[in-house]
Structures are given as structure tokens and as C-alpha cells.
Amino acid sequence: SHSAGNDGWDDDSIEDDDLATPVVVVEEEDDVDGDVGPTPLILTPAMMAALAAEAIPASLRWSRWKRIYSLGRDGDTFETMLTKCKGYKNTLLVV
């Protein structure tokens, strides 16, 4: 079957063999306080692979992906987002 989700991305149109760039997502640590459950990812693996293949500079395509900031997990302040991202050389903001 060939279907597009509500997000407009067609996960079925991207085959593993079409992408030379494997996307490795770093497993997230549990919430320190234990008051917030797992936060769902915004991008599907197919979306991440498409971004890596088509939008990420070649020098960064083999980097591991790690969610540094999550609105649901870390709160809604811009300052918190900047603080969390501060130590990373390369970041991708997904909204």
C-alpha cells in the first residue's frame, strides 16, 4: 500500500536502498524527575533519513541524532532550549 500520513510525508516512498545515509538516533535517557513519560519523536525514521539525504550537509550526514530539547520534557522557555543546545556544535531545529 502507498499512503501519506497527516504530516504530508509519504513514508512508503522512501526505501532503505534509496538512501546512502543511515540515521542513527541516540536513545534518550529517562526523565530525571520521573514526572514526564516518554516524549514522542516529531519525525519518523523515514523523515529523518530524507532530511539526512537531502538537507543535511555531506560532512554531517553520518552524525548521530540526539534530541537535546523537548518542549514536553524540558519546559517551554527559549532560555532552557538555548542552555540545552549550548554545548553542541551542530544542531537542527525541528518545529
MODELLER restraints for C-alpha pairs under 7 A, 6 or more apart:
rsr = mdl.restraints
at = mdl.atoms
rsr.add(forms.Gaussian(group=physical.xy_distance, feature=features.Distance(at['CA:2:A'], at['CA:12:A']), mean=5.86, stdev=0.5))
rsr.add(forms.Gaussian(group=physical.xy_distance, feature=features.Distance(at['CA:3:A'], at['CA:10:A']), mean=6.28, stdev=0.5))
rsr.add(forms.Gaussian(group=physical.xy_distance, feature=features.Distance(at['CA:3:A'], at['CA:12:A']), mean=6.69, stdev=0.5))
rsr.add(forms.Gaussian(group=physical.xy_distance, feature=features.Distance(at['CA:4:A'], at['CA:10:A']), mean=4.35, stdev=0.5))
rsr.add(forms.Gaussian(group=physical.xy_distance, feature=features.Distance(at['CA:4:A'], at['CA:11:A']), mean=6.77, stdev=0.5))
rsr.add(forms.Gaussian(group=physical.xy_distance, feature=features.Distance(at['CA:11:A'], at['CA:46:A']), mean=5.66, stdev=0.5))
rsr.add(forms.Gaussian(group=physical.xy_distance, feature=features.Distance(at['CA:14:A'], at['CA:46:A']), mean=6.65, stdev=0.5))
rsr.add(forms.Gaussian(group=physical.xy_distance, feature=features.Distance(at['CA:19:A'], at['CA:53:A']), mean=6.33, stdev=0.5))
rsr.add(forms.Gaussian(group=physical.xy_distance, feature=features.Distance(at['CA:21:A'], at['CA:49:A']), mean=6.89, stdev=0.5))
rsr.add(forms.Gaussian(group=physical.xy_distance, feature=features.Distance(at['CA:21:A'], at['CA:52:A']), mean=6.54, stdev=0.5))
rsr.add(forms.Gaussian(group=physical.xy_distance, feature=features.Distance(at['CA:21:A'], at['CA:53:A']), mean=6.00, stdev=0.5))
rsr.add(forms.Gaussian(group=physical.xy_distance, feature=features.Distance(at['CA:21:A'], at['CA:61:A']), mean=6.32, stdev=0.5))
rsr.add(forms.Gaussian(group=physical.xy_distance, feature=features.Distance(at['CA:21:A'], at['CA:62:A']), mean=6.59, stdev=0.5))
rsr.add(forms.Gaussian(group=physical.xy_distance, feature=features.Distance(at['CA:22:A'], at['CA:49:A']), mean=6.75, stdev=0.5))
rsr.add(forms.Gaussian(group=physical.xy_distance, feature=features.Distance(at['CA:23:A'], at['CA:48:A']), mean=6.67, stdev=0.5))
rsr.add(forms.Gaussian(group=physical.xy_distance, feature=features.Distance(at['CA:23:A'], at['CA:49:A']), mean=5.73, stdev=0.5))
rsr.add(forms.Gaussian(group=physical.xy_distance, feature=features.Distance(at['CA:23:A'], at['CA:64:A']), mean=6.86, stdev=0.5))
rsr.add(forms.Gaussian(group=physical.xy_distance, feature=features.Distance(at['CA:24:A'], at['CA:64:A']), mean=5.12, stdev=0.5))
rsr.add(forms.Gaussian(group=physical.xy_distance, feature=features.Distance(at['CA:24:A'], at['CA:65:A']), mean=6.00, stdev=0.5))
rsr.add(forms.Gaussian(group=physical.xy_distance, feature=features.Distance(at['CA:25:A'], at['CA:64:A']), mean=5.88, stdev=0.5))
rsr.add(forms.Gaussian(group=physical.xy_distance, feature=features.Distance(at['CA:25:A'], at['CA:65:A']), mean=4.63, stdev=0.5))
rsr.add(forms.Gaussian(group=physical.xy_distance, feature=features.Distance(at['CA:25:A'], at['CA:66:A']), mean=5.88, stdev=0.5))
rsr.add(forms.Gaussian(group=physical.xy_distance, feature=features.Distance(at['CA:26:A'], at['CA:64:A']), mean=6.45, stdev=0.5))
rsr.add(forms.Gaussian(group=physical.xy_distance, feature=features.Distance(at['CA:26:A'], at['CA:65:A']), mean=5.87, stdev=0.5))
rsr.add(forms.Gaussian(group=physical.xy_distance, feature=features.Distance(at['CA:26:A'], at['CA:66:A']), mean=5.06, stdev=0.5))
rsr.add(forms.Gaussian(group=physical.xy_distance, feature=features.Distance(at['CA:36:A'], at['CA:73:A']), mean=6.25, stdev=0.5))
rsr.add(forms.Gaussian(group=physical.xy_distance, feature=features.Distance(at['CA:39:A'], at['CA:72:A']), mean=6.59, stdev=0.5))
rsr.add(forms.Gaussian(group=physical.xy_distance, feature=features.Distance(at['CA:39:A'], at['CA:73:A']), mean=6.78, stdev=0.5))
rsr.add(forms.Gaussian(group=physical.xy_distance, feature=features.Distance(at['CA:52:A'], at['CA:61:A']), mean=5.62, stdev=0.5))
rsr.add(forms.Gaussian(group=physical.xy_distance, feature=features.Distance(at['CA:68:A'], at['CA:84:A']), mean=6.28, stdev=0.5))
rsr.add(forms.Gaussian(group=physical.xy_distance, feature=features.Distance(at['CA:68:A'], at['CA:85:A']), mean=6.42, stdev=0.5))
rsr.add(forms.Gaussian(group=physical.xy_distance, feature=features.Distance(at['CA:69:A'], at['CA:81:A']), mean=5.89, stdev=0.5))
rsr.add(forms.Gaussian(group=physical.xy_distance, feature=features.Distance(at['CA:69:A'], at['CA:84:A']), mean=6.29, stdev=0.5))
